[in-house]
């Protein structure tokens, strides 16, 4: 392995270590640099070869979480292309993601309303990217004008994030109930957008 490859691997180990330290009781601000370094298997001084400080690491974690969500949407689209229902497949894919990546979603939820302005703005940017991708998809699939598509996308993302927050600590049965409810809510939004009842 080259030095550059080793550096990238260590950087990724730091990111994974930070995510692994997040749980239902601990946010980014509660995690120390020493803890992250220990979890990543490096000396604390080595941390600074990859990140300026914990704030820079935190912003990187938000970027990684946003990227994971956008990859999730693309995964859902591939499933839909093979014959799945758009809303059913999207919600099921999202619930699978939350179950497998609880700490990633916790980060977005917490920092969306957290005390750090930089983190809040970073999360808002990632959510906006998500809304923009969904808007483009709605225009492409439903042939509606932009101003309706963007309102529809915004409403859908808010509903799904809210459902995700509920589902985060739920058992499988309750998570399924939450999923069924949000699917119905999303269909209401889709029908309303199709009817254009708010456009006049």
WONORJO-V455895 format. One record per backbone hydrogen bond with DSSP energy under -0.5 kcal/mol. CO is the residue of the C=O (numbers start at 1). NH is the residue of the N-H. E is the energy in kcal/mol with one decimal. If there is no record, write none. Layout:
BEGIN
CO/NH/E + CO/NH/E
END
This chain:
BEGIN
2/6/-2.4 + 3/7/-2.4 + 4/8/-2.3 + 5/9/-2.3 + 6/10/-2.5 + 7/11/-2.4 + 8/12/-2.3 + 9/13/-2.2 + 10/14/-2.0 + 11/15/-2.0 + 12/16/-2.7 + 13/17/-2.4 + 14/18/-2.4 + 15/19/-2.2 + 16/20/-2.3 + 17/21/-1.2 + 18/21/-0.5 + 18/22/-0.7 + 19/22/-1.0 + 23/26/-0.6 + 26/23/-1.1 + 27/30/-1.2 + 28/31/-1.6 + 32/36/-2.0 + 33/37/-2.7 + 34/38/-2.6 + 35/39/-2.6 + 36/40/-2.2 + 37/41/-0.8 + 37/42/-2.6 + 38/41/-0.7 + 43/46/-1.3 + 43/47/-0.8 + 44/47/-0.9 + 44/48/-0.6 + 45/48/-0.7 + 46/49/-1.6 + 47/50/-1.9 + 47/51/-2.0 + 53/57/-1.7 + 54/58/-2.6 + 55/59/-2.2 + 56/60/-1.9 + 57/61/-2.4 + 58/62/-2.0 + 59/63/-2.2 + 60/64/-2.6 + 61/65/-2.5 + 62/66/-2.5 + 63/67/-2.4 + 64/68/-2.3 + 65/69/-1.8 + 66/70/-2.1 + 67/71/-2.5 + 68/72/-1.8 + 69/73/-2.0 + 70/74/-1.9 + 71/75/-2.2 + 72/76/-2.4 + 73/77/-2.2 + 74/78/-1.9 + 75/79/-1.9 + 76/80/-2.5 + 77/81/-2.7 + 78/82/-1.0 + 79/84/-1.2 + 80/83/-2.1 + 85/89/-2.6 + 86/90/-2.2 + 87/91/-2.5 + 88/92/-2.5 + 89/93/-2.4 + 90/94/-2.2 + 91/95/-2.7 + 92/96/-2.2 + 93/97/-2.0 + 94/98/-2.3 + 95/99/-2.2 + 96/100/-2.0 + 97/101/-2.1 + 101/105/-1.8 + 102/106/-2.7 + 103/107/-1.9 + 104/108/-1.4 + 105/109/-2.4 + 106/110/-3.0 + 107/111/-2.6 + 108/112/-1.4 + 109/113/-0.7 + 110/113/-0.9 + 111/114/-0.5 + 115/117/-0.6 + 116/120/-2.5 + 117/121/-2.6 + 118/122/-2.0 + 119/123/-2.7 + 120/124/-2.5 + 121/125/-2.2 + 122/126/-1.9 + 123/127/-2.7 + 124/128/-2.4 + 125/129/-2.1 + 126/130/-1.9 + 127/131/-2.4 + 128/132/-2.6 + 129/133/-2.4 + 130/134/-2.2 + 131/135/-2.7 + 132/136/-2.3 + 133/137/-1.9 + 134/138/-2.6 + 135/139/-2.5 + 136/140/-2.2 + 137/141/-2.7 + 138/142/-3.2 + 139/143/-1.3 + 145/148/-0.6 + 145/149/-2.5 + 146/150/-2.8 + 147/151/-1.0 + 148/152/-2.5 + 149/153/-2.7 + 150/154/-2.3 + 151/155/-2.4 + 152/156/-2.4 + 153/157/-2.6 + 154/158/-2.2 + 155/159/-2.2 + 156/160/-2.5 + 157/161/-2.6 + 158/162/-2.2 + 159/163/-2.4 + 160/164/-2.5 + 161/165/-2.1 + 162/166/-1.6 + 163/167/-2.5 + 164/168/-1.3 + 167/170/-1.0 + 171/175/-2.7 + 172/176/-2.0 + 173/177/-1.8 + 174/178/-2.6 + 175/179/-2.4 + 176/180/-2.4 + 177/181/-2.2 + 178/182/-2.5 + 179/183/-1.9 + 180/184/-1.7 + 181/185/-2.2 + 182/186/-2.6 + 183/187/-1.9 + 184/188/-2.0 + 185/189/-2.0 + 186/190/-2.5 + 187/191/-2.7 + 188/192/-2.5 + 189/193/-2.4 + 190/194/-2.2 + 191/195/-2.2 + 192/196/-1.1 + 192/197/-1.2 + 196/199/-1.5
END
